[in-house]
């Protein structure tokens, strides 16, 4: 077997360790290094040998074996043993990994075996090295509308590595430190007790900086249903420690913030489907925005926040209502980002009534139709540049935002 470059081995081991860590298995850099060294020493030529090599060097707790098996299948699921495609009985030592749940009776599960309910791996996929294509590499270029529920679940690990970061803002609270515009007399006198009452060092206060609130309004109508599940999973996985405010709308507005809190992504999506009775229904974007602003946004939720609207802009209501509510929302929010999967086409123009009415009031329009295109969404959310609200309405109506497409193809 030809040995691949060491840099490829380091990349594979690092990615596998990251997947194990996200799955709850305690794997650190030291164990990943031992795994890489063992691969270089033993040079496993079969998937069974690779599985045992990984289990010996990475597993410390037998209770982590189910999570380890799932991660191994997820990462190395696209490969098959070369002996498995030949007729007759496999040679000794070339069988698959040890039997696990879902293995075929009378034999051992191969590297390409998937858990029950998962799509089978494509036959004939092989590599000169028992290494991998992660879910992000295999599914990153596919449209969210074409992914099956199992493939969408595979992307959860990749989405957890992303971070929905909003621009920072100055809080009314302050922090005590050695630098700052104001002297904290109480903290200075408290510290002076250690130096005989002499204030040797002045304690100062500076404003605390915190990220702006993120508010997500997701269209779950029939035209957006295939994308809604993927984008809601993105919000759940990439929001980090901050709880983003999540609303869905079609014919009515539904708040899902508590429904999506502290549950696995699959359970969160199932609860979201039960909590939103208008899933895959019609679309009334203007009425939903008016309900959000009246009941939540104007009371403080949207003030100074970054508002992300996930919709294709197909509105059955009057366009004038949507334009009026977008103008109100733009005055309240710090930044309004619209994610429209239809903008992936180079021929896209905001000609529909709803999108044309909302267009002048958006700070950025992105596609977010596949995993590879989510970088544009993350950049648009974290942008702390000038707002359109600081400009005149006439200028806004003439230009509008720029369409951010994958590959840097921006058109107004």
N, C-alpha and C positions, 0 to 999 in steps of 0.2 A: 504494500500500500504506500503510495506517495505521500510524504508528510507535507502538509500545507504550511504556509508561513506562520510564525509564532504570533504575529499581530492578529491574524484571524482567530487563533485559539483564544487569545486574551479577550477579544471582543465577544466571542461566543460565551466564554465562562462568565464574563461580567453581565451579559444579558440574562443568562440563566440564573445567576445569583440574584439579580433584581426581580425576576419573576417569582423566585422562591420567597424572597423577602416580602413581596406584595401579597403572597399567598399565606403569610403567617408563619413561615418556617424561619427559625433564627439562623441566618446565614450571614457571616461577616466576610470581610476581605481576606482574613487568614484562611478560612475554609475554602474560599474560591481559589486561593493560591495553591492550596494542597491539591484541589481537584485538577488544576492545570498541570501541576507537576506530575501527578499520577498518570494523566493522559499522555504526557511526553515520555514517561518511563515505560508504561505498559503498551502504548499504541493500540488501543482497542480497535479491532477490525470488524466487530459485530455490534449490533445494538444491545445485545444482552451483556456483553462485556462493558460497554459504555454505561449501561444502567447500574451494574454492580460497582463500577469505578466511582460513579457519582454518589451512590448510596453510602459507600464506605467513607468517603471523604467529607460529605456534606451533611449527612444525617447524624444527629446526636440524641434525639428523643424518638423512641419508636412510635409515639403517638402522632408524630408528624408525617408518618408514612403515607396516609391517604392524600394529604395536601402535596407531598412530594411527588406522588404518582401522577396527580392531576397536572402539576406544573411540568413534569417530564413529558407527558403526553401532549400538552399544549405547545411546548417549545420544540420538541423533536417529532411532533405528530406528522410532519410533512415528509418524513423519510421512511424507507422500507429497507429491510435487509436484502442484499443481493441474492442470498440463497433462497429467499421466499419466492422469487420469480422463476425458479428452476423446477423442473419436474422431479418427482420422487421425494424421498425423505431427505431432510436437511442433514448436512454433515454434523457430527458431534461438535458441540460448542458454538454452533451458529444459530441456535434457536433464539427466539425473541426474549424480551424481558420476563422476569418471573411473573407468575399468574397474579392478577389483581381482579378487582370487581369488574365484571363486564367481559372477562376473557372467554374465549371459546372453549367449550368442554373438550377434554382430551388433548389439549395442547397448551402451549404457553403463548401469552399475548405478545404480538410483535410490536415494534416501535411505532408502527402506523396505526395501531388500534386506538380507537376513540372511546370515550365513555358512552353509555347508552343514550341515544337521542342526538348524538353529535354527528355531523356530516362526515362520511368516510373520506380518508385521504386519497388524493389522486394517485392512481397506480403508476408505477415506474419512476417515481420521484426518488432520485438517489444522489449522493454526493460523494466525492473522493474522501471526505472526512465526515465522521458521524456528527455533523453539526447541522445548523438549523436555519430555518427562516421563521422569525417570530411573527406573531399575529399582525403587528403593525406593518411588517414588510409584505406579508401575503395579502392583506386586505386594505392596506393604506391607500391604494389607488382606485379602489372600487367605490362606486356611488352608494351612499347609505340606503337608497331606495331598493338596491339589488341585494342587500345582505339579508340572510336568514336570521331568525332569532338566536340560533347557536353561534353564528358568526359575529353577530352584534355583541353577544356575551364575551366572546374572545377578545374583543376590542376594549373591554373594561380595564384590563391591565395596562394597555397603552394609554388610555385616557387618564388613568390615575397619575401618570408621569407628567401630564400637562398641568398648568396652573392658570386659573382664571384670575389674573391680577388686575385690580383697578387702580387708577392714579391715587396718590396719597393726598391727604388733606390735613390741615392743622386742626387739632382738637382744642376744645376749651380747657381741657385738663392739661396740667403741666408736669414736668419731671424735674427732680432735684439733681443737680450735678455741679461740676466745677465751672461750667460755661453756661452762659445765658444772659439775657438782657436785664433781668431783675434779680436783686439779692433776696434770698429767703432768710429773713431774720430769725425765724424760729429754728430752722435747721442749723444756722450759723451759731446761735447761742447754745444749742444742744451739743454741737461739736466742740465748742469752746470749753466745756466742762472737763474735757480730757487734757486741756493745756492750761489749767489754772485760771480759767475765766478769760483768757486772752484769745480773741478771734484771729488765730493765725491764718486760717483759710476761710474765705467767704464762700458760703454755699449759695448757688444761684438756681434759678428756675428758667426752664425753656419750654416752649410749647411742645406737646406730644403730637407726633405724626401718626396717623392711622389710615388704612385704605378706605376708600369710599365704598359705600354700600352698592352692591350689585343687585339689580332687579331684572328678572327674566320674565318676559311675556311670550309664551310659546303658543303658536297656532296649531291646533290639533284637528283641523277640518279634514275632509276627505283628501284634498290635494296635498296636504302637508303631513298626513299620518305616517308615511314611511320615514320621513326625516325627523318627526317629532320625537320618536322613541330614541333615536341615536343622539339627538341634541339634548334631550332631558338626561340621558345617561352621562353625557359630557359634563353637564352642569353638576350632576351628583358626584361624579368622580373627580373633577378638576377644581371644585370650589375650595378644597382644602379645609382648614379649620374654620374658615368663615362660612356662615350659613347664608347662602344667597336666597333672596326672596324669589320664589318661583310661582308664577301664575300661568294657567292655561286658559285658552279661549277658543270658542268656535261660535256658538250661538249665545253663550253666557260666559261669565268670568268665574274661574275656580282657583282658589288659593291652595297650593300643594306644598308649602314650605314644611309643615309638620309631617305630611305624609312621606316626604322623601328623606326625613332625618333619621340617621343611624339605622339603616336597614341595607341589606345587599342590593346591588343595582337591579337584579331581576325582580326582587320583591317590591322595590320602589316603583318600577314600571307597572307591575301588576296593580299595586295600590293606586297609582295615578290613573290607570284605566277605569278602576271602580269609582274613584272619587270624582272623575269628570264624566258626567252622563252624556255630554255632547260630543264625545270622541268620534271622529270621522263624520261630523255633521256639516252644516253649512258654516258660513263665515260672515260675521258682522264685526269687523275690526274697529270701526268707529265707535259703536255702542260699547264694546268691551273696554276700549281706552277711556271712554267717558266714565264708566263704572269704576275703573281702577283709580282715576284721578280724583273723583268725588269721594270715594270711600277710603282710599289708602294714600294716593300720591300727594294730594294737597294737604293732608294732615301730617306730612313729614317724611313719608317713606321714599318719595321721589326727589325730595329737595337735596340738591348737591350729589345725587347718586348717578351711577352709570346704568342706563336702561338699555337692555338688549332685547330686541323684538325679533322673534324667529317666525317669519311668515313669508309667503310668496306674493302677498299683496292683492290676492283675489278677494275682493270685498263685495258682498251682495247689497250692502247699504249705500246710502248716498255718499259720493266722494267728498262733498262739502263737509259732512260731519267728521270724517276722518282727518281732513285738513285742519279743521278747527281744533280737534283734540290733540293732534300732533303739535300744533303751535303752542297749546297750553303745556304739553309735556316738555317741549323744548325749553320753555321759560323756567320750568321747575328743575329739570335734570341738569347735571353737569355735562353729560354727553349722551347722545342717542345713537346707538349702533343697530343697524337693520341687517339681519342675516337672511338672504333670499337665495335659495338653491337655484332659482332660474337664472341668476346672473352668471352662471358658469358658461353660458353661451356667449360667444363674441358678438353675436347679433342682437343681444338683449338691449331693449330700450324701455324705459318706464312709460309705456303707453296705456296700460290698463288704468281704469279710473282710480282704484285704491292706491296703487303704487305711485301714480303721477301726483296724487294729492299729498302723499306722505314724503315724496322725494325731497322737496326743498328743506324739510325740517330734520333731515338725518345728517349726522356728522360723518358717517361712514356706512358704506353698503358692501357687504362681503357675501361670498357664496356659501361657505361652510357645508358643502355637499358631500365631502369625503374627508377621511382622516388627514390626508396630505394638505388639504386646504384649511385646516383649523389654525395653522400658524397665523394666517391673515386675520382671523377672528381674534386671537389672543393679542396681537399687536394693536388692533383697533380698540379693544377694550382698555388696554393699558396706556394708550396715547394720552398724554397730558398737554397736548397742543391747544391752540386757540379754539374756542367754541364758535359755532355758527350763530349762537344767540347774541354774540357781540357785534354782529354785522347787520346791515339793513335788510329789511324784507325784500326790497327790490333786487338787491344783489343776490340774495339767496334764491329767489324765484328764477333768476336768469341762469345760475350756474348749477346749484345743487352739489351733492357730494361726489366723490370719485368712487368708481366701482373698483374694488380691490379683487383681482382675480389671481389664481395660482400662476406663478411664472412671471409676475410683474407686469401683466398686460392690464393697464389701467385706462379706462375710458370714462369720460364724463357722461 
